[in-house]
Amino acid sequence: MQVTRHIPASELARLLGDWRVGGASVARQLAHAVEKAIHDGRLPLGVQLPAERLLAAELGLARGTVTTCYQFLRTEQLISTRTGSGSTTALPPHLRDRLAPWSSDLGRGGRDGAALDLTIAEPAAPFDELLEAVHAAADSLHTTLLPGAPTQGGPSRLRTALADTYTAQGLPTDSRHLLLTSGADAALHLLCAALLHHGSRVVTDSPTYPGALTAFRSAGARPIAQPLAPSGWDVPALDHTLRTARPALAYLIPDFHNPTGLLMSEEQRDDLRRRIRSYDTLLVVDETTRDLDLRDAEPPPARLTTRAGDRGVLTVGSLSKSLWPGLRIGWIRAHPDVVARLSAHPLAAALAPSPLNEVIALHLLEHREKVLAHRRDRLRAQRDHLVSRLSALSWCRFRPPQGGLSLWLELLDTTSSRLAADAAHHGLLLTPGSQYSPDGAHDRYLRLPFTLPTEALDTAVDRLTTAHDH
């Protein structure tokens, strides 16, 4: 059970120091001191403040002064109050929305010309739920991290929870089907180390996720491009490539593809499933963006893997895009015999997530549906805002994606490498489209993430337009 942290009145008084500076009411001065302590990290978030009468007695103030101070803080959303539970420190929504793996200045579009980084596409942290999960994890450390507690070698609670999620979504799964890793990239590197050798052929979508290309090339493998049409996958063409190239594995992102946002149709999935059975190739399905479905009230896409005992298909998953990138929790779902083989590889232990991250992830999974609903709503609004701004530009075109984190922009009169170089001089960092290609193609395309707040997206489009017109 989670234990709420309290700060005694004496400790809060010591932490605030000499807070009386004049120029405002005493209640306002006290509220400003508490606000400053929250912003600079001296007063932790999620901590219950002392009762009004206790703090008033400690500071030698009238209780009404502290009551007014707390009301100021409540109005500014720096504390939240629940009847019978006291007042707890918090961050207001406009600050929580900027919590992402980059600088808060970048989230606001930069200050004084600071660079705005669109080379990464990672959503902001679900602050309230994450804070609650961290506190719950800390409260359970005495039972989860003691010697003898479940680890990667046993049926950890997180693996069981993830398996239950798969089963609830129609794919029977237990913990034997899952191997946890420190993120999806770690999962790909482990697969490469265990299944590929120098010169192995790997068929991938083109364009595709650059991190996968890095993993394949680091293993000495040779990526073979299978072009995506503007409307998606050409399954007969993919079938022909697999039969002629005879690769060791094929890597696909059928659900809200990175970087295009494309979604493989049900007809294409059915066709590919029929053909999979005759392949000698292992099919690796990247599902890291599967939860980022921005369609309105449509059922989730059917998985390419539909049978619990399928040995020819394995999936890579992650909590980074759906819950929080900072957790570094990923996994491989495969037949238990394949999981056992991968677990025995020397890299498996090195690429496993930390036990503490597993515990935090387990508690954060309790809020999965709430976090995803908020994330989808926010991404949908940001996507639509970026689509609206870009639709006014005559020198590019695109298809609004049905999900994912980015737009795949076709440039009509320049190259992405040239535009990225010019944009850097105007404080906008971009990744040329060629980096998403197994063979260096797609220099006429540019990935634009819509993971930043709308005001930052406005700044990005303004800088992009300036760079183009320069």
Steps between C-alpha positions, in 0.01 A plus 500: 500500500630844410606716796451875446803703590455784747723794578484617864427865565843546658675355193297717259581810705872414487484430127329833423762698694459878517197530278369843608613752239228766521306660218202265521267353757649246739286224347621589153866507612462158661333359185782639285759335726326164474469539122870580468590196713293277271647641179863474611459147636549567870138402573429166328186435300233271637575598861215579739536843660441554872149577622424873497488533879831317545684713246342817643621408849850420374530830309325713763220598264124510519342186362303710251827622346611143426149417372525790255852391399375149424214647297748699290700182438183308416396766247841476334462117504821462700316293758204266472266450792279203575254493785651301783836464324651845537682708236767345280765679293460479122592663170242699301391347167689749283825379658409130503431510126861597439645205689678310225850361437612837363550842657190686614627798303476289184148399594408869495659554164830628633605822665726758346534289187577171680494199270172315463568126465273304266744213454325310780135401531423427863183601685502680832489313830161421662601700803234421763485128422878473479546672834249265661674198343843615624365548853328161493820337376703666774254382763532140379879484469536305822309210345594524131875556515598269782726201421286225353240733346387403145743609226530454125562130549165443665141599430530867605181688581561738210532216249180350637320835471618547141400144414154564643471807275578291191250236605229761562562630147439156348850347484540232770829574676674411823829610652691226311428687176668822618857617546541845655761743366606856575294644217408397145845588364654259751258232381608555139868488588449175693314347205781604266768355727316171540355447152722680247859474386722704273344512156150396609223651289219691671197626307350821636235750404639803320482744669533346845613567855869614497574329832422164342732575208775586748448170682510297180810674366678472835453123477658500155168423332394636162163683499293452184241768426140407431339830388175613654243645263322823604203281590705244692633149451515307174476149642557312172815709441614427857435131441713509185787673685491246782502206260783633285722660769443218754587728793570388856219722621253764386419806709159669469315778685135438397333712769532879452831460329804704596553741324198501264215432746356243256275221625504162325149414383313192617510361147878542485534334841290203393703466181831523687388247763420246228841547344697496829449127542713423193791726597827377645553859609436608858257793504571769762197723557572831674194598707649793691254748343198266505330682789521839326175454308359844419197380305156578636337206681640230272590152629872436541673340200530122504845370586712325242571243769174324579618165637670450837728229360613681185877446463541703181383836639624694799410847616692785658312722742574791728344731758698797368244639258185391683597588860841664548835490312700544821403156629710314241272196508468287189447134421505223246193280467573164337450127534633381839779302330618817322479699823708236677762517227513880516513498881808279489691748284779683692352840404157423648598588857686815392200622299241423768317789672587598854286340775394846619376598154306174485324586826417854387372367167281246678329775701475732199324223305213534748431839340553382142154574361481845659848596378430371149168684475664829597799433274284426197286809555807720526681345205185525289470872576870560430485300176198695380667829589816410307292376204315832495823701497673288237195489270559866421846428355516452123844336492412178686228238524411217735231259614372564853598186695242284673729463801857509621708805582598669175415624152694379197538812290576484127705799384416619147786738423794413725667214686470423869877502544521854360196617697631344822834678457327835440256445787786442744614859434152614608490302823309193375657153515365247248589151381532459121275236349796300372574386855172307497600308188697172483665620179524880541183586309218733615701821491183666373324415825515638852360365828330762717395377846188651659599416858567859609237745627318699234689823570829317440360347180411851382859608562626192315286572192605867504867404511452230238333750267776755558764238424320393181456856376852607589 
